[in-house]
């Protein structure tokens, strides 16, 4: 019933102004004709000439505005009808695929968490372009987004100049040079503060010992045993890990919640997979995930 009412409201939004447009035109033009006849007979004062002009303006502008409103509402109703009938635009199809992919990845991570919480061993996969360590088993090979967090020294150049002439000219030149140098110094300081850098897509491989990612044509390894902090923010589709000897690492993407579950397993053990506060969102029933 609610769906029928919504459809009716959508149709009324274009049908009412469409029906109103000719009514506005006819009524306004009848008013113009009546006013002109009254002016011709001298039954109306000169001020009614302005009323005739306003009515004529209403006949044109009011009709156009009603038609424009009807056209916009009609187009929106047409778009709703196409979507309800399964006829989507290219952008709508892409959005629908993203929603479906997000839901699938979220469900896979949820099932994985439940399986690991029961101490069940998930199926392994073969990775032929990575040499495994003794006893290493691979579980995921997925696309992700990679970034690192660090600061850096940003060099900048200072300008200097010699000004000769009137005192006002010299002072103005020195002031402009100082302002330019200060601006460059501030820009360099802003670029050098610690922030997430090296943003790029990567290939992420997850094993029982480490996270591996292929970045810039080479493999980087991040062992669970070297991690000093883990932030599995599955609600934001991100996994952040910290280390004592290298800069923090962030993965993001559809498959990162599953990688986060494996990471918590590798750093905190199987009991933490269900108990970790940041993974509670996966275990919650009826959660709708969006990416």
N, C-alpha and C positions, 0 to 999 in steps of 0.2 A: 504493500500500500504506500509505503514511504517513497519507493522508487517511482510509482505512478504520479504521486503528487509532485515530486521533483521534476519529472518530465513536463507535467502541465505548467509548472511555474516557468520552466525554461521557454516553453512555447508562448506563454502569455507575455513574456518580456519582449518578444518581437511582434506578436500579433496585435497587442494593444496599441503600440505606437504606429504600426502600419495602418491600422484602422483609423487612428486619430489624425494622421497626416491629411487625408482628403477632407475630413471634417473641419480641421483648422482652416484649410484653404477656402472651402466653400463658405464657412461662417464669416471669415475675415473679408472675403470679396463681396458677400452680401452686405456687410457693414459698410464697405467702401461705396458700393452702389447706392445704398440708402443715404449715406452722407452727401454724396455728390448730387443726388436729386434734391435733397433739402437745401443745399447751397445754391443750386440753380433756381429754385423757387424763392429763395431769400428767406426761407423759414428758419434757417440756422445761421448762427453768427460766424464771423471769420475764424474764430478759434476752432471750429469744427474742421477746418481744412487740415489742421495739424492732426486731428483725430483720424482723418482719412488717410493721411500719410503713415501714421502709426499702424493702422489696420492693414494697409498695403504691405508694410514692412513685416507685420506678423504673418501675412499670407505667404510671403516668400521664406523668411527666416524660420518661422515656426514649422512650416511644412518640411523644409530641408532638415532641420534638427530632428524632427520625428522620424523621417526616413533614415537618417544616419543612425539613430538609436535602434531602429528596427533592423537595419542591416547588421550592425554589430551584434545584437542579441541573436539574430538569425544565424550568423556565422558561428557563434559560440554553441548554439543548439545543434547546428550541423556537425560541429566537431565532436560534441558529446554523442550524437547519433553514430558517427563513424567509429568512435572508440567502443561504444556499446556493441556495435556490429562486428568488431574485430578488425576494422580498417584503420590502422595506425599510420602516422607519419613516420618518416625516417628517424627523427629525434625521439618520438614516442616509442618506437620499437627499440631503439638503443637504451632508453630509460627502462623499459620493461625487461630487457635482457640483464641490465645491471641489477635490478631488483631481484630477478630470479636467481642470478649468480650469487648475490649476497645471501639470499635465503638458503641456497644450497650449501654454500661454504659455512654458514652459521650452523646449520643442522649437522654437517660433518664434524665440526669442532665439538658440538654438544654430544654427539654420539661417541666421539673419541674420548672426551672427558669421562663420560659414564663408564666406558670400557676400561680405561686406565684406573678409575677409582675402584673397580672390581678386581684389580690386579690382573687383568687380561692382557696378553701380549698382542699388540696390533700386527697386521701383516707387514712384512718388510718388502722393500723394492731393491732393484739392482741399479747401481750408479756406476757406469763403466768408465767415465772420464775422471773419477776421483779415486785415488788409492786409499783404501780403508786402513785404519789402524787395527792392531790386533784386537779381535773381539768386537769390532765396530759393525753396527747394523744400521741401514738407512731406512727411513720411514716416509719422508716427504721430499718431493722435488717439484717446486712450485715457483711461479713468478711473484715478485714482491718489489717494494720500493725501499731503497737503502739511503741512509744519511748518517753522518757523524757529527758530534758536538765538540767544538773546540774553539779557542781564540787564536789569533795570529797577529804577527807584526805586519802592519801595512805601511810600506814606505810612502813618503810624500815629499815633494820638492817645494822649497820656499823660494820665492822670487825676491830679488833686491834690485833697486834702481837708484840712480843719482838724479836728483831734480835740481834744476838751476833756474832762477828767475825770481819773480815776485814772491814775497813770503806766503801769500795766500795760495799761490800755485804750488809751492813747495810743500806746505802743510797738507793740502788736498792730496797730492801725490803720495806722500808718506802714509796718510790715513788709508787711502785705497789699497796700497801695498800691504799694510798691516791687516786690513780686513780680508784681503784675498788669502794671505797666509793662515789666518785664523780659521777661515772657512775650510781650507784644505786640511788643516790639522784636525778639525772636528770630524770631517768626513772620514779621514783615516782612522781616527779613534772609534767611530761608529762601525766601520767595517771590521775592525780588529777585535771587537768584543766577542766573547764566547757565544756561539749560536750554532744551529744545525746547518751543516754544510755538505757539499758533495752529493746533493740530491740527484738520484738517478735510478732507473729500473735495474733490477738484478735478478739473478736466478738463485733461489734459496733452497738449500738442501739441509734436511734435519736428520740427525742420527741419534743414537743413544749416548753419544759422547760429546757432540759439538753441533754448532750451527756453521754451515759453510755457505758462502755466497760468492758468486762469480761477478766481479766488478772490474770494469776496465780491462777485460781480457785476462784476468788472473783470479785465482781462488784465494779467498781469505778464510781462515779458520778461527772460530771463537768457541773455545772449550767451556763446558759448563763448570769445570773445576776452577777456571780462572775468573769466573764472574763474582763480583763483590756485591751486586744488587741487581734485582730483576723487577721490572714493572710491566706486567702483562695486562695492558689496558685494552681488553678485548672490546669494550664498548666503543672505543675509538678506532678499533682495528689496527692497533699498534702494539709493538713489543719493544721496550727499551731495556738495555742491559748495560751495566757499568763494570769497569775493570780497574785493577790496580796499576797496570802497566801500559794501558792504551786509552784512547778517548772513548766516551760512551757511544753506543751504537743504537740505531733505531731502524726497525723494519716496520712497514705498513703495507696494507693491502688485504684483499679478500681472504687469503689463506693464512694470514698471520695469526688469527685466533687459534688455529690448530697448532701452529709452530709454538705459540705461547704455552699451550698445554704441555707439549713435549718438553719445553724449556723448564717449566716448573717441576715436571717429573724429574728432569736431570739434575736440578739444583736443590730441590727440597724433598724429593721422594714421592712415592705413590699416594700416601695419605694426604699430601698437600694439594693434589690435583683437585680434590673435592672441597678441601677446607680453605684454600687460598681465597682471601676476600675479593680479589680482582677477578676471579674466575666464577664467582657466584652468579654473575649475569648469565653465563652459559647454562647453569643448572636451573635457573628460574623458568618455570613453566609459562608458556604463552608469551614469551618475549618476542617482539618483532624487531628484527635487526635491519638496519639501513646502512648503506655505505655511500 
